[in-house]
Structures are given as C-alpha cells and as structure tokens.
Amino acid sequence: MKFDFFKSRIFLINIAVIVGVSIVLIWAAFKFLDIYSRHGQTYMVPDFLGRVPSEIKENPDFKNFEFQIIDSVYDNTLPGGVVFSQDPLPGTEVKKNRTIYLSIVQSSPEMVELPDLGNTERQALSQIAAYGFNVGKINRVHSRYPGLLIDFYYMGKKIKPGIKLPKGSKIDLDIGDGNHSGVDSVDNDDYIDYNDDE
C-alpha cells in the first residue's frame, strides 16, 4: 500500500516534469557555454609583415584582433615603422579578440653609450659584446705588454668611453703585441668625442 503513491499518476507526472526541466536546463547551460566560449568559431591570422601598425589597427578587416607592439629593432634593409615579425604567425587559427604581438623596424638606430673597455683585449671584447657593439679590425701594435688595449676607433677615428654610437657599430682595436720597444699605455690626448658634434 505504501508504494502505491509512487505508482500514482500525479507522481509520474511530477517525475516527468522534473526530468524535462532538468534536460532543458542542462541544454541551456551547454548552449550558454558554447556561445560564451565561441566554441568552434576561429579566425585565421593575416600576414601583417611590412604593414604599418596604425594602418593595421584602423583597418576594419582586422577588427577581430587586438594588437600590441612588443619590440622594435633597427634594420637598414627595411623601411622604418613597418612590422617585421608577428606572433601568432600568419595562417594561425585563433579566437576572436586574440592579441597579435608585433615587432617593428625602428626608423633610426638605437644609440648606445660606449662603456669603459678596460685595459686588456679580453676585457674590451667582453664589453663590446655586452653593450651590443661588434668588434671590427684588431691591429697588433708594438707594446711592452701583450694583450694591452692601446686605442679604439669608430669609422677610423679614435674614440673614448661615454660617447654614444649606433647599436651594432664596429669598434676597431689597437692591441699590444709584447714588443718591448713599443708604447705602454693609451694616449688620451688624441681622442675624438663624437658627442661634441651633437
């Protein structure tokens, strides 16, 4: 007798209603998540190389993306201000509003202050590399001490620490060869300070 209620029509109707409502709610939840996450809706990343960032951002064809400039590098083989690399790469499928990270070409080279190069060839080579310069010609000159840094030059002119040069510039070095009849130290009187011309 006590189980007759569970067999009654009212109970069965209530169960059916609960099951039906549960199914609808579950379906609605999945539908909402599907729309919210834009499941299955992707956009192919265009090729932005060689374009100017301001034109990219104003172009309605690219409204589905966000853009952020993260780096700039000087390259005299490319026009200044254009994109030279991007992440994600062209052809990558991403979701709407994905941020595209752009690196652009500087219009002019970065100027870097030349550090104290030390007294030896090893110190000079280390400092030149650490500050983004390149080693040019190494001339062996007569000096009492082998490996002694005698002088250093930029574009044929003697320079000194503290001046600003384009990053990547080649620094030429005069290095002592250990010949006792040579010079013993750097002559500071003949330096040319490029900053005096600015």
C-alpha positions in Angstrom: 0.0 0.0 0.0 2.7 2.4 1.0 4.2 2.1 -2.5 1.0 2.9 -4.3 1.8 6.6 -4.2 4.9 6.0 -6.4 2.7 4.4 -8.9 0.1 7.1 -9.0 -0.4 9.4 -12.0 0.5 12.6 -10.1 3.8 11.2 -9.0 4.7 10.1 -12.5 3.7 13.4 -13.9 5.9 15.2 -11.4 8.8 13.0 -12.2 8.4 13.6 -15.9 8.2 17.4 -15.3 11.4 17.3 -13.2 13.3 15.3 -15.8 12.0 17.5 -18.6 13.0 20.7 -16.8 16.5 19.2 -15.9 17.1 18.3 -19.6 16.1 21.9 -20.7 18.4 23.5 -18.0 21.3 21.3 -18.9 20.9 22.0 -22.6 20.6 25.8 -21.9 23.8 25.7 -19.8 25.8 23.9 -22.5 24.3 26.3 -25.1 25.4 29.3 -23.0 28.9 27.9 -22.5 29.1 27.2 -26.2 28.2 30.8 -27.1 30.3 32.3 -24.3 33.4 30.5 -25.3 32.7 30.9 -29.0 33.3 27.2 -29.4 34.3 26.3 -33.0 34.5 30.0 -34.1 38.0 30.8 -35.1 39.7 33.4 -37.4 42.8 33.0 -39.5 45.6 35.4 -38.6 46.6 37.5 -41.6 50.1 38.4 -42.7 51.0 41.7 -41.2 54.6 41.8 -42.2 55.6 45.0 -44.0 52.5 46.9 -42.8 52.4 50.0 -40.6 50.7 49.3 -37.2 48.5 52.4 -37.4 47.0 51.2 -40.7 46.5 47.7 -39.3 44.5 48.9 -36.3 42.3 51.2 -38.4 41.6 48.5 -41.0 38.0 47.1 -40.4 39.1 43.8 -41.9 41.2 43.2 -38.7 38.5 44.2 -36.2 38.5 40.6 -34.7 42.1 41.0 -33.4 43.8 43.1 -30.7 47.3 44.4 -31.3 50.3 45.1 -29.1 53.8 46.3 -30.1 56.4 44.5 -28.0 59.7 45.2 -29.7 61.5 47.5 -32.2 64.8 46.8 -33.9 66.8 48.8 -36.4 67.3 47.2 -39.8 68.6 49.4 -42.6 67.4 46.9 -45.2 63.7 47.6 -44.2 61.6 50.7 -44.2 61.2 52.3 -40.7 58.0 51.8 -38.8 56.8 48.5 -40.6 56.2 45.2 -38.9 59.0 42.7 -39.3 57.7 39.9 -37.1 54.4 38.8 -35.5 53.1 36.3 -33.0 51.0 34.2 -33.7 52.3 33.6 -37.2 50.3 34.2 -40.4 47.8 31.4 -41.1 47.3 30.5 -37.4 43.7 30.0 -36.3 42.7 31.9 -33.2 39.6 33.0 -31.4 38.1 36.5 -31.6 39.9 39.3 -29.9 43.2 37.4 -29.7 46.1 39.7 -29.2 48.6 39.8 -32.0 52.1 40.8 -30.8 54.0 42.9 -33.3 57.7 43.8 -33.6 58.5 46.8 -35.8 61.5 48.3 -37.5 63.0 51.5 -35.9 63.3 54.5 -38.1 66.8 55.2 -36.8 69.3 53.0 -35.0 69.3 52.8 -31.2 72.2 54.9 -29.7 74.2 53.2 -27.0 76.8 54.7 -24.7 80.2 53.2 -25.2 81.4 51.7 -21.8 84.9 51.7 -20.3 86.5 48.9 -22.3 89.1 48.1 -19.6 92.9 47.7 -20.2 93.1 44.3 -21.9 92.0 42.7 -25.1 89.8 40.2 -23.2 88.1 43.0 -21.3 87.5 45.0 -24.4 86.0 42.1 -26.4 83.7 41.3 -23.5 82.4 44.9 -23.0 81.9 45.4 -26.7 79.7 42.3 -27.0 77.9 43.1 -23.7 76.8 46.5 -24.9 75.6 45.4 -28.4 78.6 46.6 -30.4 80.7 44.5 -32.8 84.4 44.0 -33.0 85.9 45.4 -36.2 89.6 45.2 -37.1 92.1 44.2 -34.4 95.5 45.8 -35.2 98.6 44.4 -33.4 100.9 47.3 -32.4 104.2 47.3 -30.7 103.8 47.5 -26.9 105.8 46.3 -23.9 102.8 44.2 -22.7 101.0 41.6 -24.9 97.2 41.9 -25.0 97.2 45.5 -23.7 94.4 47.7 -25.1 96.1 50.7 -26.7 93.4 52.6 -28.6 90.0 52.0 -30.1 88.3 53.6 -33.1 85.0 54.1 -34.8 85.0 54.6 -38.6 88.7 55.3 -38.5 88.5 58.0 -35.7 89.8 57.5 -32.2 87.1 57.5 -29.6 86.7 57.3 -25.8 84.2 55.8 -23.4 81.0 57.7 -22.8 80.2 58.7 -26.4 77.0 57.4 -28.0 77.2 55.2 -31.1 74.6 53.3 -33.1 74.0 49.9 -31.6 75.8 47.3 -33.7 78.7 49.6 -34.6 82.0 48.1 -35.3 84.8 49.1 -32.9 88.4 48.7 -34.2 91.1 48.0 -31.6 94.8 48.5 -31.3 96.2 45.7 -29.1 99.8 45.4 -27.8 101.9 42.6 -29.2 104.5 42.4 -26.4 107.3 44.1 -28.3 109.4 46.0 -25.7 110.2 48.9 -28.0 106.5 49.9 -28.2 104.1 52.0 -26.2 102.9 51.1 -22.7 99.5 52.8 -22.4 96.7 54.5 -24.1 97.3 58.1 -25.2 94.1 60.0 -24.2 95.1 63.3 -25.8 94.1 62.4 -29.3 90.5 61.2 -28.7 87.7 62.4 -30.8 84.4 62.8 -28.9 81.5 62.4 -31.4 79.1 63.9 -28.8 80.7 67.3 -29.3 79.2 67.5 -32.7 75.6 66.9 -31.5 
